[in-house]
Amino acid sequence: PPRIGIIGAGIAGLAAAIRLRLEGAHVEVFEAGETAGGKLGELVLGEYRFGIGPSLLTMPEYIDELFELAGEVPGEHFRYQRLDTVCRYAWEDGTRLDARADPQAFAEEVERVLGVPAQRVLATLDHGREKYDLTGRTFLEKSLHTPGTWLTSEVGHALTRLHRLDLTRTLHEVHQRDLGEPHLVQLFDRFATYNGSNPYRAPGLLSMIAHFEHGADAGAFVPEGGMPAIAQTLYGLASRLGVIFHFETPVAEILTRKAGRRPRATGLRLANDREVLFDRIVSNMDVFFTHERLLPHAPAPKRVLAREKSTSALIFYWGVDRSFPELDVHNIFFSEDYPGEFEALEAGTLCDDPTVYVSISARYDRRAAPAGGENWFVMINAPFAAPEQDWPALIECTRERVIQKLERMLGRGLRDAIVEEAVFDPTTIEARTLSHRGALYGTSSNDRMAAFMRHPNYSRHVDGLYFCGGSVHPGGGLPLCLLSARIMTEVMARREPLPHTFDAK
Ligand code: FAD
């Protein structure tokens, strides 16, 4: 069978390994870190466990799909539950709102707390679903770099409904128009941050994101064993199928040879100088660093690689020695000046009053904290890393502001309850996962052309080289990374089909 080498065991690298193995290839994965998962890894501080990155799971069906493809029953290896309350929102003026997953319950709660008619909220969610129905299958589930994608009835239908996509308005303008009430506009605007964008610049089309959380057949889910368990369960599946993993084995170069018009990938040179030959290479490493570090002599798609990055994050992982029953799994403490928060991010810095997200996985995974305690993942949006930023100074003043804000809004002390702590800033995120500039979601979606300007799932410069993961099409976030592996496998099957002779030995 063809031999395929995969660089990186992030969620997309794992999904790619499973799919390509099932297509009949011999698959080996080279991962620089000690375990699988990349951004989906785990951090242990004393008796407290934290997911390093993702805390919100949407569309778990893309994970189930991998077990089903392998002929396994998903629920036997990977279990999850839908949350009734997706997020608990708090504003400085004392307003509190529990966003229920059920659209009707959510809309009624909005009407009760904010006075916006439930019908208007439901219509807004419906409009988000319509946008997703019109564009989702084309833009998120298919390669945009294959002519066949554009010759479908779905694209034809979407073209007749262009006026419904809000392409000429920003996300914020759409929410102002449709919802009006300031708290609710802010709540819906926040969905732009789900792919690291700015609601005051991102196109109105992104209002479909709300539908992923509040759609009748969608929602927020919590996996048994916490978020890092997702990576471990996929690693288990890949291993059962016969994928070979090499941990603590960074790749130093993609080997190529001259072949016709373009060079062809022939294997990998590892950091220990060993060379391993492959017929095809898949990079799950950030596409920018793949080019800069592993292919220094090959031509690069400079315009695509220079695209604006998504935002990054400043994260405080706090082991807290007491319980805060007033908090839920996901909690948001909004900034009083949301435009100012995004202006600061665009200027490469942090504002004085950032929106604070607190996620407590111990609410559903008791192993994550000792009895009576809680594991707080406290995140604020941060600009992508740039040389002029002074992170130690920014962390020091922001930590103080965050503690003061939480104490003020919770009406009780927090400072003394923090018994374990770690802090990640954009430079830490870049160093740990080799994500260019610490971007959480690859390139930003701040302009209308963003979807078209992401790197394709194959290389136009090196034959036999493919890409998956948050830095390439269709973008970052766990569901899209899983889709990137699916699209990459389909693209590979069209360009150089695999034999389809799966043999698990
Ligand atoms: P990554 O996770 O980036 O993994 C790439 C892997 O490649 C790493 O393991 C790295 O070690 C390895 N690697 C890199 N270079 C080499 C090399 N030269 N040799 C060998 N191995 C190499 N998404 C959500 O859906 N919900 C959320 O709530 C959410 N929150 C987030 C919060 C944070 C703080 C972060 C950082 C991300 C968040 N995301 C969230 C985004 C999500 O985590 C990512 O989109 C996704 O995990 C990226 O997966 P990936 O497959 O692109 O690879």
Residues whose N, C-alpha, C, O or C-beta is under 5 A from the ligand:
A	BS01	FAD	I7 G8 A9 G10 I11 A12 G13 F30 E31 A32 G33 G37 G38 K39 L40 I52 G53 P54 S55 L56 T249 P250 V251 N284 M285 A313 R432 T433 L434 L440 G469 G470 S471 G476 G477 L478 P479 C481
